[in-house]
Amino acid sequence: MNWASSIPFFALHLLCFAALWTGITAQAAVMCAGLYVVRMWFITAGYHRYFAHRSYRTNRAMQFLLAFGGGTAAQKGVLWWASHHRDHHRYSDTDRDLHSPLKGFWWSHVGWILCDKNNGWDPSSIKDFAKYPELRFLTKHDWIPPWALAVTCFLVAGWSGLVVGFLWSTVLLWHGTFTVNSLAHVMGRRRYATADTSRNSALIAFWTGGEGWHNNHHHFQASARNGFFWWEYDPTFYGLKLLSWFGVVKDLRTPPARVLAASRIRDGQFDMGMFRAHWAKASAALSAADVTRLKADDAHECEPLEERIHASRASLEAYVASSMRSAEELASLSRRRQREVTLVE
């Protein structure tokens, strides 16, 4: 992390306490709640389900509105956000995953954003949207949408509108969105055997507009609907469905029946994602073992003891590698069997 460049991030948290001086007006409180809900929808429906996954189509004007609306949440520019999210799915729960929870809560929640090496974005990973000059402009000048909203809040409701309406809702949005990275891979239940550790959580879905159905999402990323079943709360999809009735958005992709039934853990599908995660933790613990702390009554006994440790470590690592290959093969065969059963049905 670059602590110096991260000062504004922490300063905004401290500025929320300015409400002790500005007071909390009813207008500002309503503004805070409204801006949280509306901007969360722009992040989930726009930044995530449209720009990162292309789960539906829309016109260029609405595309710009989605990018600008998402930008008001102060989570950097649309191309930066979508590019990094695509990388998350490409390398989920591996060393190349930008915010894997396997690297700890703090890093997956906010640390990765405040790290200099993640300031840039890869145009090659989002060529489909990088071709639009207005999206490149909003990504380069990502300060424009949040500043425009902040000034509007001040003009409408004064200092309380700025502090409570804008700052409070922005900080709440940050941490609400960040919990999908930090908690949705460690809290909840797994329905589908994906290659990662994603989970479904009704609690996370409640404050993120349906993003808590994360295991569903990793199972079928192209879906505009993360809550696959009617009882899974997904207001982001409800909003998109409403817009589709007026032709604003089109071709909403939803999971077909065969996808809903495939790769279910309860049906005996081998859970490769959790297997890999457990082995990764075991391997990390093994690598972190510090043999220099070993105590021996006789100094001459230390050297052969270290040799035995290294030999045991090499043997275990070979076993782990072999087990991983067997697990990959088992997962592949399970998927193949599921496809054959589906074709027969």
N, C-alpha and C positions, 0 to 999 in steps of 0.2 A: 504493500500500500504506500501511496505517496501522501503522507500526513499533511503536508503543506497545502497541496492542491485540494485536499479533502475538507479544508476548513469551512468553506461555504456550506457543505452538506451538514456538518455538525452545527454550524451557526444557525441554520434555519430551524433546527430542533430547539435551540435555546431561545430564538425569537418568538416561539410559540408562547413563552411565558410572558410576553408583552401584553397578553390579554389581562394580566393583573392591573394594568394601567388603562388599557383601552376599554375594558369591560366586555361583556358578552351580550350583545343585543339579540333579540329574537330574530331579527332579520339576518344577522350574521350567522346564527346557529342554523337556520334553515338553509342559508347559502352553503354552509359547510357540508351539511348532509347531502344537499342536491348536487354539489360539485363532486363529492366523492362518488356518488352513484353514476352520474353522467360520465365522468372521466374514466371511471373503472370500465364502463361499457366501451368507450373508445379504445382503451388499451386491449380489452379482451376480444371485442368484435373486429377492431381495426388492426392494431399492431400485431396481435397474435393470430387470430383465425383467418384474417384476410391477407395481410402482407407476409407473414411468416409461413402460412400453410395454404393459401389460395383455396379455401374451402367453399368459396362462392365467387360470383362475378358481380361487378357493378360498373357504373360509368365513371369517366375521368373526374367529373366534378365531385361526385360522392367519394371517390378515391382520395382526392385532395382534402375533403372535409374530414375523412377518417384519419388522415395523416396529421392534420392540424389539431384536431380534437385530441388525439393521442399525445401530441406534443405538449399540450397544456398541462399534462400530468408531470412534466419535468423529469422524464425518464429517458432523456436524450432523443436524438432524431430517429425517425421511422426506419431508415435503412440500417442504421447502427443496431437498433433493437431487433429487427427481423433477421438480420444477418447473423447476429450472435445466437439468436434462438434456433435458427436452423442448424448451427454448429452444435448446439446442445443436443439436439435430436440425433445428429450424425455421430456424435461421440459420447452419448449419454452414459454416465457412471464409469467413464474411463479416465485416464490421466489427462486426456485432451478435452474433457468436459469442463467448460469454463466455471461452472458453479456446482460441481458435484458435492452432495452432502457428505460424501465419503472423506472430503477434505475438512470437515468440521462445520458447525452451524454458522459461526461468524463469517467465514469465507463464503459459504454458499448464500448467506442472507444478504450481505452487503459488501464484504471485503473485495470481491472480484470486480465490482463496479468502480471502486476507488483505487484500483491498480492501474498504473500507467500503461502497462502492456495491452490493456483491453480498451484503450481510448479509440483506437482505429476500428475500421470494419472492412470486410473483404468484399469488394464489388463483384468478384467472380461467383460468390455464393448467392447473390441476389440480382443477377443480371436482368431478370424479368421486370424488376421495378426500378433498378438503377438507371434505366434508359430514359426515365421521365425527369426533365430538368427541375420541375417544381418540387419533386421529392428530394432530389439532391440538394436543392436550395434549403429546404426545411431541415435536412439533416446537418448541413454545414452551419446553418444559423438556428440551431435548436433552442436558442434563448428567446426567440421572438414569440412563439405561442404562450409560454408561461408568463412572460412579462406583460403581454397584452392582456391576459386574463387577470393578472395581479392589479394592473392599473384600473381595469374595469371594476373589479371588486371594491377598490378604494373609492372610485367615483360614485358607485351605487350605495355603499354602506359605510363609507368613512374608514377610520383606522380599525375599527372592530371588524369591518368587512374584509380588510386586508389581512389582519392577523388571524382571526377566527375563520372567516369564510375561505380565504385562500391558503394561508400557511398551514392551518390545522388539517384541512382536507388533503393538502399535498403530502404532508408527512404521513398521515394515515394511509394514503394511497401507496406511498413508497413501501411501507412495511406490509400492507395488505398484499400487494403484488409480489414482494420478495418472499413471502411465506410459501408461495408455490415452488420456488427454488429450494428453500431451506427445509420445509416441512413435508411437502407432498411426496417426497421419496422416503420418508421415515415414519409418517403418521397416517394411519388408516389401514384399509384392507386391499388385498390384491385379488382381482377377479380373473385377470388374464395373465398368462405366462409370457411376459415380454422379456426382452434381453436386458432390461434395466430394473431398477428397484421402485418404479413409480407405484403410487397407491391412490385409492379413492378415499376422499374424506368429505363428508357432508358439511363439517364445520368450516373447512377451508373454502368449500364451494359457496357457503353462505356469504362470506365477506368478499369474495372475488367474482361474484356474478357467474358462478358455474365452473370456474377453473379448477376446483378441488377434485373433480372426477378425472384425476391425472392418469391413472392407470388405463381408463377408457381411452384417453387421448393418445397415450403412447401406443396403444394397441391399434388404433386407426386414426392417424394424425390428420388425414385429409377431411375429417368430419367437421362440419360447422356446428355440430351438436356434441358437446362433451358429456352431457347427461344422457346416456344412451336409452334409458328407460323413463317412463312418465313420472315415476316417483323421485327421479334425480333432478333436483332443483337447478335449472340452467337459464336464468333470465337473459343472459347474453343471446342465446338462441331464440328466445321468445321475441326479443326485439328485432332480430334479423328476420324471423318469420313474418312479423308484422310488416316490415319494410318490403318483403317479397310480395305481399298482397297488392302493394301499390307499384310494383315494378322497379323499385329503387335498387334492389339487389335481386340476383337471379341465380338459378342453378345451385341452390343450397345443397351441399353434399351431406348425406347422413349414412350411417353404417347399414349395409344390407343385412338380411337375416343370417346369411352364412358367416359374416364377420362377427355378429353378436354371439353366435353359437361356438365359434372356433376358439381354440387355445385356452379353454377354461381350466383353471387349476383344479376345480372340484371334480372335473371329468378325468383327472389323471394326467393332464398335460405336465410335462417336466418343466419346473420353474427355473429356467436357465439364469434369469436375472438375479434371483436371490442366491443361487449357488455361486455365481461369479462374485457377488458382493462379499459373501462369507469368506471365500478363498482370498479375496483381495485384502480383507482385514487381517486374516491369518498371516498372509505373506508380509504385510506391512509390519505387523508385530514381530515377525521373525527377523526382518531386516533391521529393526530398531534395537535388537538385542545388543547390549554393550558388553562384550566379553572382557573388556579391560577392568570391569568392576568385580570380576571373579576373584574370590579369595582362596588362597591355598597355603597350607601350613609350610610346605616346602616349595621354594621358588622353582625348583627343578620340575615340580609336578604341574606347573602352570602350562608349560609349552605343550606337553602331550594332551592335556585337557582341552586346550584351544583347538588342537588338531582334531580331536574327537567331535568338538562342537561344529567345526567347519564341515567335517565329513557328514555328520547328521543333518546339518542344514542342506547340504548339496543333495542328500538322499531325499529329504522331504520336498525340496523344490522340484526334483525330478518327478516325484509322485504327484505333486500338485499339477505339474504340466500335463502329465499323463491323464489325470482325472479330468482336467479341463477339456482335453481332446475328446475323451469319452463322453463328457457332458454335452459338448457341442454336437457330437454325432447323434446322441440320444435326442436332443432337442430337434435336430434336423429330421430324424426319422419320425418323431411325433408330429411335426408339422406336415410331413409327407402323408402320414396316415390320415390326418385330419382332412387334407385336400382330397384324398381318394374316397373317404367316406362321404364327403360333401358331393363329389361328382356322382357317386352311386345313388345318393338320395335325389 
